[in-house]
Amino acid sequence: MSDLDRHNKFIRRLDSSRPSMFRVAEWLHKKGYDIYIPAIRYCPPDENPEDFFDDGDLFARKDGKKLRFEIKHSGYDFTSAKDWPVKDKTMIVSNKAAVERENGKATAFIIVSKSMTHVAMIWRRTRKHWFVKPRFATNTQKYEDFYCIATEHVDFRSMSDD
């Protein structure tokens, strides 16, 4: 796969992440949070991607408290740890480099189910339970290090109207 093909695939994946981000925003907004979603800045193929890293996917504020969330859309449907389909009952938090780049500023990493009905919230306070695991990243077509966590430490929630 050429660098340009890899770049174009990344842009398509980035664009396809919007529905889950806005679904989480709607869910939090219904819970009384003010929501801010920064615009996506696209990196041209011939520029340095590091110049285009964002400061977070979604920000929420309630009662004077500002929270930062990183949002990921899962390819799996789930409602709880009981039906999480991965055999070893672990979940990817995020790419190790991305976690280190955000430097502890994210309140939680929110993994949205494929059908966008449930979320798996991996709170920053669970950091002591994270571990590094190399995995094949389909977006880059190479092995990368990812932070993972056992599902017993994940906060699963429904996004239905409560």
C-alpha positions in Angstrom: 0.0 0.0 0.0 1.4 3.4 -1.0 1.8 6.3 1.4 -1.0 8.1 -0.6 -3.3 5.1 -0.4 -2.6 4.9 3.4 -3.3 8.6 3.8 -6.6 8.4 1.9 -7.7 5.4 3.9 -6.9 7.4 7.1 -9.0 10.3 5.9 -11.9 8.0 5.1 -11.7 6.4 8.5 -11.5 9.8 10.2 -14.6 11.0 8.3 -16.5 7.8 9.2 -15.8 8.4 12.9 -18.1 11.5 13.0 -21.5 9.7 13.5 -20.3 8.0 16.7 -18.8 11.3 18.0 -22.0 13.1 17.4 -24.0 10.3 18.9 -22.0 10.5 22.1 -22.4 14.3 22.0 -26.2 14.0 21.8 -26.2 11.5 24.7 -24.2 13.7 26.9 -26.1 16.8 25.9 -29.4 15.1 27.0 -27.7 14.5 30.3 -27.2 18.2 30.8 -23.7 18.8 29.5 -22.6 21.6 27.3 -20.8 20.1 24.3 -17.9 21.3 22.2 -16.5 19.4 19.2 -13.5 20.9 17.6 -13.4 21.0 13.8 -11.4 18.3 12.0 -8.2 19.7 10.4 -7.1 17.5 7.5 -3.4 17.0 6.9 -2.4 17.2 3.3 -0.5 14.1 2.1 2.8 16.0 1.8 2.7 17.7 5.2 3.7 16.6 8.7 0.8 14.8 10.5 2.1 15.9 13.8 1.2 19.5 12.9 -2.4 18.4 12.7 -2.9 16.4 15.9 -6.0 17.6 17.7 -6.5 18.5 21.4 -9.3 16.0 21.9 -12.4 14.6 20.2 -15.1 16.0 22.4 -15.4 18.3 25.4 -18.2 18.5 27.8 -19.0 20.9 30.6 -21.4 20.6 33.5 -21.5 22.4 36.9 -18.2 24.2 36.0 -16.3 21.0 35.4 -14.7 20.5 31.9 -14.2 17.0 30.6 -12.3 15.8 27.6 -13.2 12.6 25.9 -11.6 10.5 23.1 -14.2 8.7 21.0 -13.7 5.4 19.2 -16.2 3.5 17.1 -16.0 -0.3 17.6 -16.7 -2.9 15.0 -18.4 -4.9 17.6 -21.9 -4.8 19.1 -21.9 -5.1 22.9 -24.0 -4.1 25.9 -21.8 -5.2 28.7 -18.6 -7.1 29.6 -20.8 -10.3 29.5 -21.3 -10.0 25.7 -18.0 -8.4 24.7 -17.0 -10.7 21.9 -13.2 -10.8 22.3 -12.2 -14.2 23.8 -9.6 -12.8 26.3 -12.2 -10.2 27.5 -9.8 -7.3 26.9 -10.5 -4.1 25.1 -8.3 -1.6 23.3 -8.1 1.7 25.0 -6.2 3.4 22.2 -3.0 3.4 20.3 -0.1 3.8 22.7 1.4 6.8 20.9 -2.0 8.6 20.9 -2.5 8.0 24.6 1.0 9.3 25.4 0.4 12.3 23.2 -2.8 13.3 25.0 -0.6 13.2 28.2 -3.3 12.3 30.8 -5.7 15.1 29.7 -8.6 12.8 28.6 -11.2 12.1 31.3 -12.2 8.9 29.5 -11.9 7.0 26.3 -15.3 6.1 25.0 -15.8 3.1 22.8 -19.1 3.2 20.9 -20.8 -0.1 20.0 -21.2 -0.8 16.3 -24.9 -0.1 16.5 -24.3 3.1 18.6 -26.6 2.0 21.4 -24.0 1.4 24.1 -20.7 2.7 25.2 -17.7 1.3 27.0 -16.2 4.1 29.1 -12.6 3.6 30.0 -12.0 6.2 32.7 -8.6 7.7 33.3 -8.7 6.5 36.9 -8.4 2.9 35.6 -5.0 3.7 34.1 -3.3 1.4 36.6 -5.1 -1.5 34.9 -3.9 -0.7 31.4 -1.3 -2.8 29.7 0.5 -2.6 26.4 -0.2 -5.2 23.7 1.1 -5.2 20.1 -1.7 -5.7 17.6 -2.0 -5.5 13.9 -3.6 -2.1 13.0 -5.7 -2.5 9.9 -5.5 1.3 9.2 -1.7 1.4 9.0 -1.2 -2.3 7.9 1.5 -2.8 10.5 1.9 -3.9 14.1 1.6 -1.2 16.7 1.5 -1.0 20.4 -1.9 -0.4 22.0 -3.0 0.2 25.5 -5.6 -2.5 26.5 -7.7 -3.2 29.6 -9.7 -6.1 30.9 -13.4 -5.6 30.5 -13.9 -6.0 34.3 -12.5 -2.5 34.7 -14.7 -0.9 31.9 -17.9 1.1 32.6 -20.5 -0.1 30.1 -23.6 2.1 29.6 -26.7 2.2 27.5 -27.2 5.4 25.4 -30.9 5.0 25.4 -33.0 7.8 27.0 -32.8 7.4 30.8 
